[in-house]
Every structure is written in structure tokens, then in C-alpha cells.
Amino acid sequence: MSKQAWLECWFNRILAEGNGERLAECAVDPFIFHLPGGRELSLSHEQYGEYLQFWNQRFRDMSFSLEQVIEADNKLVAVYQCSALYCGGWLKIPAKNQIVTMTGIMVFRMEGDLMAECWLEDSSFDLYQQLTRYLE
């Protein structure tokens, strides 16, 4: 699979559609997932699929655009922007039929055509502000 096809599958099939069944096409099982703040998880496809269901119940109609992609050695870096309809259930924030924008960077360490490790830095604080208007 080309790197562009891999990114298409990861962002538009797995993340946007919440399609955990496609994980076998894109990731080793289990894979290492690094979260903002330094947490590191070893996630099976089943565990990540459950997370995708949880996330896609709260954020629907996700649409990703890749702003920049960098390839170096066995690493693939994607700077992304995503819009979605917030449907409630995240941090106990009620739904208001609100379209939100999320941005982030994902760094993938590849083993052949499969991702073995992923680092995520995202705009969770900005997302919280969009949903609560806390700083207005």
C-alpha cells in the first residue's frame, strides 16, 4: 500500500468512519499509542476499535484534511484538521448540534506497510473551549 493510500485508510476509513475492522490493513496488533501528556498504551485492534466506537458516537460526520505530510525513514508525519458534529457525551458536555474543528499532529512509526507506533498531539483544550465557550 502506498503511503498516500495508507493515510487515506487511517484518517478517512478508520478514524472518520470508526471502522475498527480495517485496522488489520494499517496496524500491527497490538500497537503502541502515545497520548498527549506522555501516556503510552499498548492497544490491541479490539481495544482501539472500542475506542473508535466511543469517539464516533460523540463526534459524528468527521471530515479530515491533511495539511502537511512528511516522510522520513520509517516515520510518517501528518498534520491534520478535522471537522465534526458534536453529539454529547465527552467530558459530560451537553450536545448543542455544534460543528467543531479539531487539529493535531500524528507521527507514525511504520514496519513495512503497517503502523507499529503512533504519537498524537491534538487540540483537546481548544475543542473544550469550542464546546463550552469557557474563555468568552
N, C-alpha and C positions, 0 to 999 in steps of 0.2 A: 504494500500500500504506500502510495506517495505521502510525503509529509502533509501536503495540502489536503489530501483525502482523509488522512488521519485526523487533522484538525477539524475538518467538516464533520466527521463522525463524532468526535469528542464533544464539540460545542453544540452542534445542531441536532444530533440524534440522542446522545447520552444525557447531556445537561439540559438542553431546551425541552426535549420530549420526555425526559425522565426514564429513558429506555435502558434499564439495567441489563437487559438481555444482550445488548450489544457490547458489553464490557469485555467479553472474551475476544472480540476483534481488536481491542485497543489497549488492554492492560494485562499484565501478569496477575496471577491470583495466588496469594494476596499481593497488594502493592503498598508502598509507604506513602502516606499523605501527611505533609507538613502544613499546619494551620498557622494563621497569624498568632503572634504571641509565643511561638516556639513549641507548641504541642505537636507531637509526632504520633501518628496512628498507623498500625498495620491493619489494612482493611481488606477483607475478602470481597469478592464480587457480590455476594449475597448481602453483606453489611452495607456496602456502598449503594446497592440497589434499594435497600430500605431507606437510606438517607435521601436518595433521589425522589422516592415517593413522598416522603415527608416534605421536602423542599418544594416539589412541584404541586403539592396541594395548597401551599401558601403563596406561591408565586406562579401564576399561570400565563400562558401565551408569551413565553420568553422568546426574545429575538436577540441573537448575538451578532455583533460585528467585530471583526478583528482589526484593530487599529494598527498593529505592528506585529510582525513575526520575525524572529531571529533564530537562525540555526547555527550551532557551533558544536563540533564533535558529536557526542551522543546526547546533546541537550537541544531542546526546542522551547523557545520562549514566546508566549503570546500575551500581548496587551489587548484587553477586550473591553467592550462596552455592551451592556445588556439592558433591554427594557422589558418590563413585565407588569402584569396586573396583580396587585397585592390583594389577597383574598382572606387575610386574617390568620391568626394563629402563631405568628412569630413574635416572641418576647411579650406575649399577651397584648399586643397592639391590635385594636379592633380594625376590621376592614372598612374601607370607605370607597371601594371601587376605584382605587387610585393607581395610576400608572407611575411606576418608579424606574429610576435609572441606577444601574449598578456598574461599577468599573473595577478592574483588577488586572493583576498580572499572574499568570501561571507559568511555572518553569517545570518542564517535564524532562526526566532522565529516561532515555529510551534504551531498551535492549532489543535490538533489531527493530521490528515493526511494533513492538509493544512497550507501553509505558511501565516502568518499574518503580518510579518515584516521582512525586509531584509536590511542588511548593506553591502555596496560594497566599497572595496578599490581595485583600479586597477592600471595598469601601463600606464596610458594615456600619461604621459610625455615620457616614453620610446617608446611608439607607435609613438608619434610625431617625436622623433629622428630617428626612423627607416624610416619613410616616407620622412623626409626632409634632413637627414644626417647633421642636423644643427651643431652638435658639431665636425664634422670631418674636 
